[in-house]
Amino acid sequence: MTRSEHHAKSLYVPESAEIVDRKTMTNDETWYHLRFKSGRTLGHEPGQFVQVSIPGVGEAPISITSPPSMTDGFELCIRHVGNVTNAIRQLGKGNVVGIRGPFGTSFDLAAVRGYDILFVAGGLGLVPLRPVIHTALEERDQYGRIIIFYGTRSPDTVLYREDLKKWQSDPSVDCHITVDLADDTWRGHVGLVTELFHLVSMDGENTGAFICGPDIMFRFVLAEARAIGISDDMVFLSLERRMKCGVGKCGHCQEGPFFVCRDGPCFSYDQLQETLQREWTE
């Protein structure tokens, strides 16, 4: 088999990965630490995803949530919302799943070197942003301020609590968390993630932004980013819409002229502006 034939085959043939550890994060999400049976590293970049499969059930695209610097396997955070992800939920340590990938584009950290960085995550959007946040912190001297805005539905849906506590206690990070609906235990901000823009003074002309969250969030976060002077070419988005095959063959995730799984999931706002504006006005 030639090198090109091997590469082509590897796009479609899952490789066995063992569940090394798992932890319930919320009622809907579970964290997994996986390791390839072959011992190889995943070799991903921040923002990419893998296809996770169970024979006889199917496969699903899942964001990689560990930074590339992690060499002892890789991490996924899976929301259990369908046949495949609910089947994965039944698996424990020592069970094996199939992995294809990594696939897709990554976040362009090089574009914001020397700039302040704003991360805006909504709900599960923290998962693909987590590896780029970790990478930026590992290269802390390459960037200015690091600002993190995280919004989620309620206190019981907060992901990566340990990370958030660490970022909030780090004097080199400005981390703010909000929930849409509070309970008696919540002592933080209550409201939409866009409200956090009004709590922090930022130099928009010297800032790059990385954004991921529900579709409805993008329009309003982008408006806030523009309002403080962040240029469109310094805004980077992660879309994970309707992805299925992972390699741009099935057309299931077409977004305007793009296939999200192949041309994304990480885009600059410049790339998507015309497509998103058309969606918002229809």
C-alpha positions as CSV (number, residue, x, y, z in Angstrom):
1,M,0.0,0.0,0.0
2,T,1.4,3.4,-1.0
3,R,1.6,6.3,1.4
4,S,-1.3,8.1,-0.3
5,E,-3.4,4.9,-0.3
6,H,-2.7,4.5,3.5
7,H,-3.7,8.2,4.1
8,A,-6.9,7.7,2.0
9,K,-7.8,4.6,3.9
10,S,-7.1,6.2,7.3
11,L,-9.8,8.8,6.5
12,Y,-12.5,6.2,6.6
13,V,-11.3,3.3,8.8
14,P,-11.7,3.9,12.6
15,E,-8.8,3.1,14.9
16,S,-9.4,1.5,18.3
17,A,-9.1,3.7,21.3
18,E,-9.6,2.6,24.9
19,I,-11.5,4.6,27.5
20,V,-8.8,5.2,30.2
21,D,-11.0,7.3,32.5
22,R,-14.4,9.0,32.5
23,K,-16.2,11.5,34.7
24,T,-19.7,12.8,34.8
25,M,-19.6,16.6,34.3
26,T,-23.4,17.5,34.2
27,N,-26.6,15.6,33.7
28,D,-26.0,15.8,29.9
29,E,-22.2,15.8,29.5
30,T,-19.5,13.3,30.3
31,W,-15.7,13.8,30.1
32,Y,-13.6,11.0,28.6
33,H,-9.8,10.3,28.6
34,L,-9.0,8.0,25.7
35,R,-5.8,6.4,24.4
36,F,-5.2,4.7,21.1
37,K,-4.5,1.0,21.4
38,S,-1.6,1.4,19.0
39,G,0.0,3.9,21.4
40,R,0.2,6.7,18.9
41,T,-0.7,10.3,19.7
42,L,-3.7,12.0,18.2
43,G,-1.6,14.8,16.6
44,H,-4.4,17.4,16.6
45,E,-4.5,21.2,16.7
46,P,-6.8,23.3,18.9
47,G,-10.3,23.4,17.4
48,Q,-10.3,20.1,15.5
49,F,-12.6,17.2,16.0
50,V,-12.8,13.4,15.7
51,Q,-15.4,11.0,14.6
52,V,-16.3,8.5,17.4
53,S,-18.0,5.3,16.5
54,I,-19.5,2.2,18.0
55,P,-19.9,-0.8,15.7
56,G,-23.5,-1.5,15.0
57,V,-24.7,1.8,16.3
58,G,-23.0,4.5,14.3
59,E,-20.6,7.5,14.7
60,A,-20.7,11.1,15.7
61,P,-18.4,14.1,15.4
62,I,-17.0,15.2,18.7
63,S,-14.7,18.2,19.5
64,I,-11.3,17.5,21.0
65,T,-11.1,19.2,24.4
66,S,-7.5,18.5,25.3
67,P,-4.5,20.7,24.2
68,P,-2.0,19.3,21.7
69,S,0.6,19.3,24.5
70,M,-1.2,16.4,26.1
71,T,0.8,13.3,25.0
72,D,-0.9,10.6,27.2
73,G,-4.0,10.1,25.0
74,F,-6.6,12.8,24.4
75,E,-9.8,14.1,26.0
76,L,-13.4,14.5,24.8
77,C,-16.5,16.0,26.4
78,I,-19.6,14.4,25.0
79,R,-23.2,15.6,25.3
80,H,-25.5,12.6,25.2
81,V,-28.3,13.6,22.8
82,G,-28.6,10.7,20.3
83,N,-28.2,7.0,19.6
84,V,-24.4,7.1,19.3
85,T,-23.7,9.4,22.2
86,N,-26.1,7.6,24.5
87,A,-24.5,4.3,23.6
88,I,-21.1,5.8,24.5
89,R,-22.6,6.8,27.9
90,Q,-23.1,3.2,28.7
91,L,-19.3,2.5,28.3
92,G,-16.8,2.5,31.1
93,K,-13.1,2.3,31.7
94,G,-11.5,-0.4,29.5
95,N,-14.1,-0.3,26.8
96,V,-13.1,0.5,23.3
97,V,-14.5,2.9,20.7
98,G,-13.5,3.7,17.1
99,I,-11.8,7.0,16.3
100,R,-11.3,8.7,12.9
101,G,-9.4,11.9,12.6
102,P,-8.4,14.5,13.7
103,F,-10.4,16.4,11.1
104,G,-11.1,20.0,10.2
105,T,-9.3,23.3,10.6
106,S,-7.9,24.7,13.8
107,F,-8.0,28.1,15.5
108,D,-5.4,30.5,14.2
109,L,-3.5,31.5,17.3
110,A,-0.6,32.8,15.2
111,A,-2.9,35.6,13.9
112,V,-3.3,37.0,17.4
113,R,0.3,36.7,18.6
114,G,1.2,39.9,20.4
115,Y,-2.5,40.9,20.8
116,D,-4.9,40.6,23.7
117,I,-7.2,37.6,23.4
118,L,-10.9,37.4,24.2
119,F,-12.5,34.0,24.4
120,V,-16.3,33.9,24.4
121,A,-17.9,30.5,25.1
122,G,-21.6,29.6,25.4
123,G,-22.6,26.3,26.9
124,L,-20.9,23.4,25.2
125,G,-18.9,26.0,23.2
126,L,-16.3,25.8,26.0
127,V,-15.3,22.3,24.8
128,P,-13.6,23.3,21.5
129,L,-12.3,26.6,23.1
130,R,-10.6,24.8,26.0
131,P,-7.6,23.5,24.1
132,V,-6.9,26.9,22.5
133,I,-7.2,28.5,25.9
134,H,-4.8,26.0,27.4
135,T,-2.4,26.5,24.5
136,A,-2.4,30.3,24.8
137,L,-1.7,29.9,28.6
138,E,1.2,27.5,27.8
139,E,2.6,30.3,25.5
140,R,1.6,33.1,27.9
141,D,4.5,35.4,27.0
142,Q,3.3,35.5,23.3
143,Y,0.1,37.4,24.1
144,G,-1.3,40.4,25.9
145,R,-4.3,40.1,28.2
146,I,-6.3,36.9,28.2
147,I,-10.0,37.4,28.8
148,I,-12.5,34.6,29.1
149,F,-16.3,35.0,29.0
150,Y,-18.3,31.9,29.7
151,G,-22.1,31.8,29.8
152,T,-24.3,28.8,30.4
153,R,-27.9,28.0,31.1
154,S,-27.8,27.4,34.9
155,P,-25.3,26.6,37.7
156,D,-25.8,22.8,37.2
157,T,-24.7,23.1,33.5
158,V,-21.3,24.7,34.2
159,L,-18.5,22.7,32.5
160,Y,-14.9,22.4,33.5
161,R,-15.4,23.8,37.0
162,E,-11.8,23.1,38.0
163,D,-10.4,24.9,35.0
164,L,-12.7,27.9,35.5
165,K,-11.6,28.2,39.2
166,K,-8.0,28.1,38.1
167,W,-8.5,30.7,35.5
168,Q,-10.3,33.0,37.9
169,S,-7.5,32.7,40.4
170,D,-4.8,33.3,37.8
171,P,-3.7,37.0,38.0
172,S,-2.7,36.8,34.3
173,V,-6.3,35.8,33.2
174,D,-9.5,37.9,33.4
175,C,-12.2,35.2,33.6
176,H,-15.9,35.9,34.0
177,I,-18.8,33.5,34.2
178,T,-22.5,34.1,33.9
179,V,-25.7,31.9,34.0
180,D,-29.1,32.7,32.4
181,L,-31.0,31.4,35.5
182,A,-29.5,31.3,39.0
183,D,-30.4,29.1,42.0
184,D,-29.8,29.6,45.7
185,T,-26.2,28.4,45.4
186,W,-25.1,30.8,42.7
187,R,-23.1,33.9,43.8
188,G,-21.9,35.0,40.3
189,H,-23.3,37.1,37.5
190,V,-26.8,36.4,36.1
191,G,-27.6,37.2,32.5
192,L,-26.6,36.6,29.0
193,V,-22.9,36.2,28.1
194,T,-23.1,39.4,26.0
195,E,-23.6,41.4,29.2
196,L,-20.1,40.5,30.3
197,F,-18.7,42.9,27.6
198,H,-19.9,45.8,29.7
199,L,-18.1,44.6,32.8
200,V,-14.6,44.7,31.3
201,S,-12.7,47.5,29.6
202,M,-11.0,46.2,26.4
203,D,-8.8,47.7,23.7
204,G,-10.7,46.3,20.7
205,E,-8.1,47.5,18.2
206,N,-5.5,45.4,19.9
207,T,-7.7,42.3,20.5
208,G,-8.4,39.1,18.7
209,A,-11.6,37.1,19.6
210,F,-12.3,33.4,19.6
211,I,-16.0,32.5,19.8
212,C,-18.0,29.3,20.1
213,G,-21.6,28.6,21.3
214,P,-25.1,28.2,20.1
215,D,-26.0,29.7,16.7
216,I,-28.2,32.4,18.3
217,M,-25.3,33.6,20.4
218,F,-23.0,34.5,17.4
219,R,-25.0,37.4,16.1
220,F,-25.1,39.3,19.4
221,V,-21.6,38.5,20.5
222,L,-20.2,39.6,17.1
223,A,-22.2,42.9,17.5
224,E,-20.5,43.5,20.9
225,A,-17.1,42.6,19.5
226,R,-17.6,45.2,16.7
227,A,-18.9,47.8,19.1
228,I,-15.6,47.7,21.1
229,G,-13.5,47.9,17.9
230,I,-12.4,44.3,17.2
231,S,-12.0,44.0,13.4
232,D,-13.8,41.3,11.5
233,D,-10.5,39.6,10.4
234,M,-9.5,39.2,14.1
235,V,-12.6,37.3,15.0
236,F,-12.5,33.5,14.8
237,L,-15.6,31.2,15.1
238,S,-16.1,27.5,15.5
239,L,-19.2,26.1,13.8
240,E,-20.2,22.5,14.3
241,R,-23.4,22.4,12.2
242,R,-24.8,19.1,11.0
243,M,-21.4,17.4,10.5
244,K,-21.6,13.8,9.6
245,C,-18.9,12.2,7.4
246,G,-16.0,14.4,8.6
247,V,-14.3,14.7,5.2
248,G,-16.6,16.8,3.1
249,K,-18.1,14.0,1.0
250,C,-21.7,13.7,2.1
251,G,-22.6,17.4,1.9
252,H,-24.6,17.2,5.1
253,C,-22.9,20.2,6.7
254,Q,-22.8,22.6,3.8
255,E,-22.9,26.2,5.0
256,G,-23.0,28.5,2.0
257,P,-20.0,27.7,-0.1
258,F,-18.3,25.8,2.7
259,F,-18.4,22.3,4.1
260,V,-18.1,22.8,7.8
261,C,-16.2,19.5,8.5
262,R,-13.6,20.2,5.8
263,D,-13.4,24.0,5.5
264,G,-14.1,24.4,9.2
265,P,-15.1,24.0,11.9
266,C,-12.8,27.0,12.6
267,F,-13.4,30.1,10.4
268,S,-12.6,33.7,10.5
269,Y,-15.6,36.0,10.6
270,D,-14.4,37.5,7.3
271,Q,-15.0,34.1,5.7
272,L,-18.5,33.6,7.0
273,Q,-19.8,37.1,7.1
274,E,-21.8,37.0,3.9
275,T,-23.3,33.6,4.7
276,L,-24.2,34.5,8.3
277,Q,-25.7,37.9,7.3
278,R,-27.9,36.1,4.8
279,E,-29.1,33.7,7.5
280,W,-29.9,36.5,9.9
281,T,-32.0,38.4,7.4
282,E,-34.0,35.5,6.0
